[in-house]
Amino acid sequence: MIIEQPAAFLRWLYPKACWRMDRNEKAVYLTFDDGPIPEATPFILDTLDRFEAKATFFMVGDNVRKHPDVFRQVTERGHRIGNHTFNHIGGFRYLSENYLKNTEKANELLHTDLFRPPHGWIRWEQYHVLKSRYRIIMWDVVTRDYSNRLSAADVVNNVKRYTRNGSIITFHDSVKSIGKLYTALPESLQWLREQGYRFKVFD
């Protein structure tokens, strides 16, 4: 549970970040990190279409540069875009000046007001600057679809166990995740719909 749902100290560390939406509304916010890539994103888009669901894609700028056609598919289908840095870099490993430059380099392609830090960690100085430029979106549920220790069934079970009203659910459109998502994503969306959840994106 420490991984699947954020610890209280993380919410305290980044108090202006968005961890969960309205807990009184029967809705969830689907998010996908690390794309866009041709090996995963088109399948995810087709699956979302099947369930008439919209999502937010937190994209790596260099992937957008390499796969502009896949990027266009996401935007043309009406999904929300978020910034996930240009090179998927962790804030603790870079000086703040370099990290912020990398983020802005990504936004030259993305043109978004949403940001999610890779791995969920940034230095406080980086957070302080970024929150003045972006709405920082964290998560309420991490599916762990990227883990080679989990099966597709485990990913679905994480969705079922931890989702609640207003949950921000994190999947990944990545090579590591797609093998599980072929079954885990449609099963998760089917279950969420059966529970009465609506799929929403950030205003």
Disulfide bonds with the S-S distance in Angstrom:
none
